Amino acid sequence: MTDTILETTAGIVRDELGPALDEIAVERAVIGLFFTGVKLSTGHAGSCATPIKEIPEAVCCPSSAMAMPFPGKLVGRRADGLLDEAAGQTGVRRAVGIATLNALAQLVAERRGGGRGFDSVEGLDAFEAAGVRPADTVVVVGAFVPFMRELRRIGARHFVLEKDPAALKPHEMPHFREAERAPEVVPLADVLIVTGTTLVNDTLEGLIALAKPSARIVVVGPTVTMIPDAFFKRGCHILGGVRITDPDAFLDVLAEGGSGYHFFGRSAAKVTLRRLAAQRGERLLGAGAGASSERGLRETCRFSRPASPTRDTQSLIWSKD
């Protein structure tokens, strides 16, 4: 059975950090209203969307304890042990695991230095890197308000797949499509923009499998890791994540119910990773950083992706990152 993106990424972290991983522990952790954050003893931090809506037990303290197994036990815990949670059961346990994985990924990215078949541009928005054109059909998974606003400005035909229609404003509803219609809607996309929250609820691979071979696939949000290997291998072209520049300030914001509006440009910076060339002889996806920001990335060939595991696509669910 093929490993998932999270399992593959956790394996890369273990391989590249080696024995040093045994010495890394959790220094601080916050499970916030919108995001979960973890700071490590190395000073690196990572984040993940908090899957509040996936906790039906959160109606009273006794049953909530079953979904929140870590209180009082995270600080000092070995980071290696939490990597298994990243690919384990869904819910808050996975969110803590992914935040830990993303913190370790920051360390791995620093050790690597340059990219391996991709470039990393701090401050570049993933939407800009996608190079959306008026003639494109865009499918957005998750109600990304800034992206929807920009799509209306460009005039591109677009659909928003969202589990909760209340996440869209009345003037956005003509673009709304129910989550259950993913098998019908995703194949229409020239550009597919997916929330990183799909990593938490285990639906990302299924969405990628639905996209047509020529689609440009963008995964975005603070849940996205800075190790792109497994994402690119499965057909993604652009990742939009974060680099946490001030871990303690970042976690303070999460603890007070903050979201991206409160930490971007203050304690975290947007980072876009762009695949320059794919394996198996595919041509370059786009130009360098300067040219991309002016012209956007151009589709220069039909991209081929390895087959994804069969899954019940009718059951795909997600929320915005």
DOTIMAR-230896 format. One record per residue (C-alpha): residue number from 1; residue in one letter; x, y, z. Coordinates in pm, 1 decimal, m for minus. Layout:
N
{node NUM; A; {X; Y; Z}}
...
! end
This chain:
321
{node 1; M; {0.0; 0.0; 0.0}}
{node 2; T; {135.9; 344.4; m93.7}}
{node 3; D; {225.2; 572.8; 197.9}}
{node 4; T; {22.0; 890.4; 234.8}}
{node 5; I; {174.2; 1235.5; 191.9}}
{node 6; L; {198.8; 1272.7; 569.2}}
{node 7; E; {354.9; 930.3; 619.0}}
{node 8; T; {610.6; 994.6; 346.0}}
{node 9; T; {696.1; 1336.2; 487.9}}
{node 10; A; {738.4; 1197.7; 840.3}}
{node 11; G; {974.3; 935.7; 697.5}}
{node 12; I; {1181.1; 1206.5; 527.5}}
{node 13; V; {1209.7; 1395.1; 858.0}}
{node 14; R; {1331.0; 1083.7; 1038.3}}
{node 15; D; {1580.2; 998.1; 763.9}}
{node 16; E; {1727.6; 1347.3; 735.5}}
{node 17; L; {1745.9; 1431.5; 1105.2}}
{node 18; G; {1869.0; 1088.4; 1211.7}}
{node 19; P; {1985.4; 1051.6; 1574.2}}
{node 20; A; {1943.4; 1427.1; 1631.2}}
{node 21; L; {1567.2; 1373.9; 1632.3}}
{node 22; D; {1595.9; 1184.7; 1961.9}}
{node 23; E; {1711.0; 1502.8; 2134.9}}
{node 24; I; {1424.8; 1724.9; 2014.9}}
{node 25; A; {1128.4; 1779.1; 2245.7}}
{node 26; V; {815.9; 1992.1; 2261.6}}
{node 27; E; {880.1; 2318.5; 2446.4}}
{node 28; R; {532.6; 2467.2; 2411.0}}
{node 29; A; {200.7; 2376.3; 2248.3}}
{node 30; V; {m124.1; 2564.3; 2191.5}}
{node 31; I; {m452.4; 2423.0; 2060.2}}
{node 32; G; {m625.8; 2738.8; 1946.8}}
{node 33; L; {m970.9; 2804.1; 1809.7}}
{node 34; F; {m849.5; 2820.2; 1448.6}}
{node 35; F; {m495.6; 2680.8; 1455.3}}
{node 36; T; {m283.9; 2447.5; 1662.7}}
{node 37; G; {81.8; 2536.8; 1712.5}}
{node 38; V; {389.2; 2358.9; 1848.2}}
{node 39; K; {728.2; 2505.5; 1940.3}}
{node 40; L; {1023.8; 2268.7; 1970.0}}
{node 41; S; {1335.8; 2278.2; 2187.0}}
{node 42; T; {1528.6; 2376.1; 1872.7}}
{node 43; G; {1331.1; 2700.4; 1854.0}}
{node 44; H; {1140.3; 2594.6; 1541.7}}
{node 45; A; {760.3; 2603.7; 1529.4}}
{node 46; G; {485.3; 2458.5; 1314.9}}
{node 47; S; {110.5; 2494.7; 1277.3}}
{node 48; C; {m199.6; 2308.2; 1167.6}}
{node 49; A; {m566.6; 2395.1; 1134.2}}
{node 50; T; {m760.9; 2295.5; 1445.4}}
{node 51; P; {m1044.8; 2061.3; 1337.8}}
{node 52; I; {m1300.3; 2201.0; 1580.6}}
{node 53; K; {m1596.5; 2087.2; 1371.9}}
{node 54; E; {m1471.9; 1729.7; 1379.9}}
{node 55; I; {m1507.0; 1708.8; 1758.0}}
{node 56; P; {m1871.3; 1616.0; 1823.7}}
{node 57; E; {m1774.0; 1544.6; 2182.6}}
{node 58; A; {m1696.3; 1912.5; 2242.6}}
{node 59; V; {m2034.4; 1975.5; 2404.8}}
{node 60; C; {m1925.8; 1900.0; 2760.2}}
{node 61; C; {m1606.8; 1852.7; 2956.1}}
{node 62; P; {m1619.3; 1475.4; 3027.1}}
{node 63; S; {m1668.5; 1371.3; 2665.8}}
{node 64; S; {m1433.9; 1639.6; 2530.7}}
{node 65; A; {m1153.4; 1480.8; 2730.7}}
{node 66; M; {m1172.4; 1179.8; 2500.8}}
{node 67; A; {m1089.9; 1400.0; 2200.5}}
{node 68; M; {m823.9; 1608.6; 2379.7}}
{node 69; P; {m584.0; 1348.0; 2522.9}}
{node 70; F; {m274.9; 1567.0; 2570.3}}
{node 71; P; {m343.8; 1837.5; 2834.4}}
{node 72; G; {m52.1; 1861.7; 3075.0}}
{node 73; K; {147.0; 1598.0; 2883.0}}
{node 74; L; {286.9; 1775.5; 2576.8}}
{node 75; V; {567.3; 1990.2; 2715.3}}
{node 76; G; {885.8; 1785.7; 2725.4}}
{node 77; R; {744.7; 1509.0; 2508.6}}
{node 78; R; {975.9; 1379.5; 2235.8}}
{node 79; A; {887.9; 1518.3; 1894.4}}
{node 80; D; {957.5; 1182.4; 1731.5}}
{node 81; G; {669.7; 1024.3; 1920.8}}
{node 82; L; {426.2; 1286.5; 1793.8}}
{node 83; L; {520.0; 1223.5; 1429.0}}
{node 84; D; {310.3; 907.8; 1438.7}}
{node 85; E; {8.8; 1118.0; 1537.6}}
{node 86; A; {42.8; 1318.8; 1214.0}}
{node 87; A; {m55.4; 1015.7; 1009.5}}
{node 88; G; {m275.5; 854.4; 1273.5}}
{node 89; Q; {m640.1; 906.3; 1351.0}}
{node 90; T; {m803.9; 1231.5; 1247.0}}
{node 91; G; {m902.2; 1506.0; 1488.8}}
{node 92; V; {m702.5; 1704.9; 1742.4}}
{node 93; R; {m440.8; 1431.0; 1784.3}}
{node 94; R; {m357.5; 1457.3; 1415.5}}
{node 95; A; {m351.1; 1838.5; 1432.2}}
{node 96; V; {m90.6; 1825.6; 1709.6}}
{node 97; G; {105.9; 1568.7; 1510.6}}
{node 98; I; {98.6; 1775.9; 1190.9}}
{node 99; A; {202.3; 2092.1; 1377.9}}
{node 100; T; {498.3; 1896.8; 1519.7}}
{node 101; L; {580.8; 1758.8; 1174.9}}
{node 102; N; {571.5; 2108.2; 1028.1}}
{node 103; A; {802.3; 2241.5; 1300.2}}
{node 104; L; {1052.1; 1963.7; 1224.7}}
{node 105; A; {1011.9; 2035.5; 852.9}}
{node 106; Q; {1131.9; 2391.3; 916.3}}
{node 107; L; {1450.0; 2246.6; 1065.1}}
{node 108; V; {1496.1; 2006.1; 773.1}}
{node 109; A; {1441.6; 2288.2; 522.8}}
{node 110; E; {1712.2; 2495.6; 692.7}}
{node 111; R; {1955.8; 2204.5; 684.1}}
{node 112; R; {1885.9; 2139.3; 317.3}}
{node 113; G; {1965.2; 2493.5; 216.6}}
{node 114; G; {1859.2; 2519.2; m149.5}}
{node 115; G; {1566.7; 2346.4; m314.8}}
{node 116; R; {1563.8; 2006.2; m475.1}}
{node 117; G; {1377.6; 2058.5; m799.6}}
{node 118; F; {1181.4; 2352.3; m659.0}}
{node 119; D; {1232.2; 2707.5; m546.4}}
{node 120; S; {1116.3; 2878.0; m229.3}}
{node 121; V; {999.3; 3239.6; m236.5}}
{node 122; E; {917.5; 3417.3; 87.4}}
{node 123; G; {646.1; 3680.9; 58.6}}
{node 124; L; {504.5; 3544.8; m267.8}}
{node 125; D; {135.6; 3458.3; m243.3}}
{node 126; A; {45.4; 3112.4; m370.3}}
{node 127; F; {m243.4; 3253.3; m572.8}}
{node 128; E; {m7.7; 3485.3; m758.5}}
{node 129; A; {231.7; 3198.1; m820.8}}
{node 130; A; {m50.9; 2994.4; m974.8}}
{node 131; G; {m74.0; 3241.8; m1263.1}}
{node 132; V; {m452.4; 3226.4; m1298.1}}
{node 133; R; {m575.4; 3368.2; m1630.6}}
{node 134; P; {m922.3; 3492.8; m1726.0}}
{node 135; A; {m972.1; 3192.1; m1954.4}}
{node 136; D; {m900.7; 2942.7; m1673.9}}
{node 137; T; {m1163.3; 2745.2; m1486.9}}
{node 138; V; {m1063.7; 2744.7; m1121.2}}
{node 139; V; {m1192.6; 2513.1; m850.0}}
{node 140; V; {m1126.8; 2628.0; m494.5}}
{node 141; V; {m1162.9; 2374.2; m212.9}}
{node 142; G; {m1243.9; 2577.6; 95.4}}
{node 143; A; {m1385.9; 2929.4; 120.9}}
{node 144; F; {m1067.6; 3135.5; 73.4}}
{node 145; V; {m1209.5; 3488.8; 82.4}}
{node 146; P; {m903.1; 3666.2; m69.1}}
{node 147; F; {m882.3; 3410.6; m350.9}}
{node 148; M; {m1251.7; 3440.5; m433.1}}
{node 149; R; {m1221.9; 3817.1; m440.3}}
{node 150; E; {m926.4; 3799.9; m678.6}}
{node 151; L; {m1101.4; 3548.0; m904.7}}
{node 152; R; {m1396.4; 3784.5; m940.3}}
{node 153; R; {m1156.9; 4066.3; m1025.3}}
{node 154; I; {m981.5; 3857.5; m1289.8}}
{node 155; G; {m1311.2; 3736.1; m1430.4}}
{node 156; A; {m1212.7; 3369.0; m1424.5}}
{node 157; R; {m1488.0; 3109.5; m1413.3}}
{node 158; H; {m1468.4; 2946.0; m1070.9}}
{node 159; F; {m1643.7; 2712.0; m832.5}}
{node 160; V; {m1603.1; 2688.7; m455.6}}
{node 161; L; {m1637.4; 2345.0; m299.5}}
{node 162; E; {m1727.8; 2395.8; 64.3}}
{node 163; K; {m1894.3; 2179.1; 325.8}}
{node 164; D; {m2051.5; 2477.8; 503.6}}
{node 165; P; {m2242.6; 2718.5; 273.9}}
{node 166; A; {m2252.0; 2972.6; 558.3}}
{node 167; A; {m1880.8; 3032.1; 490.8}}
{node 168; L; {m1976.7; 3219.3; 170.8}}
{node 169; K; {m2143.8; 3557.8; 144.2}}
{node 170; P; {m2467.3; 3597.9; m55.9}}
{node 171; H; {m2289.7; 3742.2; m361.1}}
{node 172; E; {m2051.7; 3442.1; m360.9}}
{node 173; M; {m2323.3; 3177.1; m355.4}}
{node 174; P; {m2354.5; 3145.6; m738.1}}
{node 175; H; {m2007.4; 2990.3; m724.8}}
{node 176; F; {m2086.9; 2753.2; m437.2}}
{node 177; R; {m2094.8; 2379.3; m496.6}}
{node 178; E; {m2165.9; 2119.2; m229.8}}
{node 179; A; {m1866.6; 1915.4; m113.0}}
{node 180; E; {m2034.8; 1597.3; m228.4}}
{node 181; R; {m2010.2; 1719.1; m587.9}}
{node 182; A; {m1630.2; 1699.4; m590.7}}
{node 183; P; {m1617.7; 1410.0; m842.7}}
{node 184; E; {m1822.9; 1623.9; m1082.1}}
{node 185; V; {m1657.8; 1963.0; m1021.4}}
{node 186; V; {m1285.1; 1896.5; m964.4}}
{node 187; P; {m1224.9; 1749.1; m1314.3}}
{node 188; L; {m1336.1; 2084.4; m1462.7}}
{node 189; A; {m1040.8; 2267.2; m1308.6}}
{node 190; D; {m753.8; 2414.7; m1506.5}}
{node 191; V; {m631.3; 2535.5; m1167.6}}
{node 192; L; {m720.8; 2346.0; m850.3}}
{node 193; I; {m660.0; 2534.1; m524.1}}
{node 194; V; {m696.2; 2317.3; m214.8}}
{node 195; T; {m693.9; 2408.0; 153.7}}
{node 196; G; {m424.0; 2239.2; 358.7}}
{node 197; T; {m698.1; 2136.3; 601.2}}
{node 198; T; {m757.4; 1840.2; 370.1}}
{node 199; L; {m444.1; 1693.0; 528.6}}
{node 200; V; {m620.7; 1690.9; 863.9}}
{node 201; N; {m935.6; 1517.5; 742.4}}
{node 202; D; {m743.6; 1286.8; 507.3}}
{node 203; T; {m900.8; 1395.7; 178.0}}
{node 204; L; {m616.9; 1561.3; m14.0}}
{node 205; E; {m502.5; 1254.7; m208.1}}
{node 206; G; {m858.9; 1185.4; m320.3}}
{node 207; L; {m898.4; 1538.0; m454.6}}
{node 208; I; {m568.8; 1519.6; m642.7}}
{node 209; A; {m684.9; 1194.4; m800.7}}
{node 210; L; {m997.0; 1368.1; m935.4}}
{node 211; A; {m803.4; 1643.7; m1116.4}}
{node 212; K; {m741.2; 1618.3; m1489.5}}
{node 213; P; {m377.7; 1555.9; m1591.6}}
{node 214; S; {m325.0; 1912.0; m1719.6}}
{node 215; A; {m452.6; 2086.3; m1404.6}}
{node 216; R; {m220.8; 2308.6; m1201.5}}
{node 217; I; {m260.6; 2199.5; m839.7}}
{node 218; V; {m200.5; 2439.0; m551.1}}
{node 219; V; {m219.6; 2340.5; m182.5}}
{node 220; V; {m222.1; 2634.1; 56.0}}
{node 221; G; {m250.6; 2729.4; 421.1}}
{node 222; P; {m59.4; 2717.4; 751.3}}
{node 223; T; {m115.9; 2340.4; 764.5}}
{node 224; V; {111.5; 2286.2; 461.5}}
{node 225; T; {464.5; 2161.5; 533.1}}
{node 226; M; {791.3; 2309.8; 407.1}}
{node 227; I; {905.1; 1967.9; 280.4}}
{node 228; P; {732.8; 1944.3; m60.6}}
{node 229; D; {873.8; 1610.9; m183.3}}
{node 230; A; {565.2; 1394.5; m127.8}}
{node 231; F; {325.1; 1665.0; m252.3}}
{node 232; F; {515.4; 1712.0; m577.2}}
{node 233; K; {551.1; 1338.1; m631.7}}
{node 234; R; {172.5; 1307.3; m622.9}}
{node 235; G; {115.2; 1584.4; m874.4}}
{node 236; C; {101.8; 1913.6; m683.9}}
{node 237; H; {280.2; 2208.1; m845.7}}
{node 238; I; {269.1; 2485.7; m584.8}}
{node 239; L; {259.4; 2484.1; m205.0}}
{node 240; G; {172.8; 2793.2; m5.6}}
{node 241; G; {277.0; 2758.8; 357.3}}
{node 242; V; {422.4; 2963.5; 640.5}}
{node 243; R; {755.1; 3022.3; 809.7}}
{node 244; I; {701.3; 3109.8; 1173.5}}
{node 245; T; {944.9; 3390.4; 1250.5}}
{node 246; D; {854.9; 3452.7; 1616.1}}
{node 247; P; {730.5; 3126.0; 1768.2}}
{node 248; D; {625.7; 3259.2; 2108.4}}
{node 249; A; {439.1; 3556.8; 1965.1}}
{node 250; F; {276.3; 3323.4; 1712.1}}
{node 251; L; {157.5; 3085.3; 1984.3}}
{node 252; D; {34.4; 3377.2; 2195.9}}
{node 253; V; {m188.8; 3482.8; 1905.8}}
{node 254; L; {m324.2; 3128.3; 1862.3}}
{node 255; A; {m394.5; 3102.6; 2235.5}}
{node 256; E; {m606.9; 3415.7; 2209.0}}
{node 257; G; {m813.4; 3279.7; 1919.7}}
{node 258; G; {m612.8; 3445.3; 1641.5}}
{node 259; S; {m596.3; 3345.2; 1275.2}}
{node 260; G; {m391.5; 3433.2; 968.7}}
{node 261; Y; {m517.9; 3791.0; 974.9}}
{node 262; H; {m341.1; 3833.3; 1308.5}}
{node 263; F; {m7.0; 3656.5; 1256.3}}
{node 264; F; {90.7; 3711.2; 891.4}}
{node 265; G; {345.6; 3989.4; 864.8}}
{node 266; R; {397.0; 3986.2; 1240.4}}
{node 267; S; {505.3; 3646.8; 1369.3}}
{node 268; A; {482.2; 3444.6; 1046.4}}
{node 269; A; {562.3; 3496.2; 678.5}}
{node 270; K; {403.9; 3342.3; 370.6}}
{node 271; V; {633.1; 3106.7; 179.5}}
{node 272; T; {556.8; 2961.4; m164.2}}
{node 273; L; {731.4; 2648.9; m292.4}}
{node 274; R; {714.7; 2599.6; m670.3}}
{node 275; R; {800.8; 2281.8; m852.3}}
{node 276; L; {1040.3; 2373.9; m1131.2}}
{node 277; A; {1058.1; 2041.6; m1309.0}}
{node 278; A; {886.5; 1712.4; m1247.1}}
{node 279; Q; {1032.7; 1367.3; m1251.7}}
{node 280; R; {1014.9; 1140.5; m1557.5}}
{node 281; G; {1114.7; 1407.7; m1810.3}}
{node 282; E; {839.9; 1664.2; m1761.9}}
{node 283; R; {920.1; 2016.3; m1876.8}}
{node 284; L; {963.2; 2321.7; m1656.3}}
{node 285; L; {646.5; 2444.5; m1489.8}}
{node 286; G; {747.4; 2808.2; m1468.4}}
{node 287; A; {1021.9; 3063.5; m1474.2}}
{node 288; G; {1228.2; 3204.0; m1190.3}}
{node 289; A; {1095.2; 3410.2; m902.0}}
{node 290; G; {1108.1; 3747.1; m1072.6}}
{node 291; A; {952.7; 3631.4; m1397.7}}
{node 292; S; {684.9; 3434.7; m1216.2}}
{node 293; S; {565.7; 3730.3; m1014.6}}
{node 294; E; {525.3; 3929.7; m1336.2}}
{node 295; R; {377.3; 3671.8; m1568.3}}
{node 296; G; {256.5; 3388.4; m1346.2}}
{node 297; L; {334.9; 3027.3; m1402.3}}
{node 298; R; {243.7; 2894.5; m1744.1}}
{node 299; E; {129.1; 2546.0; m1817.6}}
{node 300; T; {378.6; 2419.9; m2075.4}}
{node 301; C; {277.7; 2058.8; m2103.3}}
{node 302; R; {26.0; 1803.4; m1986.8}}
{node 303; F; {140.1; 1701.4; m1642.3}}
{node 304; S; {124.6; 1334.1; m1557.4}}
{node 305; R; {60.7; 1216.3; m1202.8}}
{node 306; P; {103.1; 874.1; m1048.9}}
{node 307; A; {m216.8; 688.9; m977.2}}
{node 308; S; {m366.4; 753.3; m634.5}}
{node 309; P; {m528.3; 488.6; m415.9}}
{node 310; T; {m895.0; 422.5; m487.7}}
{node 311; R; {m1121.2; 589.6; m234.0}}
{node 312; D; {m1484.6; 679.6; m183.5}}
{node 313; T; {m1475.9; 1029.8; m328.6}}
{node 314; Q; {m1838.2; 1086.2; m235.2}}
{node 315; S; {m1729.8; 1100.3; 130.2}}
{node 316; L; {m1472.2; 1379.0; 85.3}}
{node 317; I; {m1513.3; 1655.3; 341.9}}
{node 318; W; {m1308.9; 1962.9; 426.3}}
{node 319; S; {m1317.1; 2309.2; 577.5}}
{node 320; K; {m1124.7; 2624.3; 502.6}}
{node 321; D; {m765.9; 2666.2; 625.8}}
! end
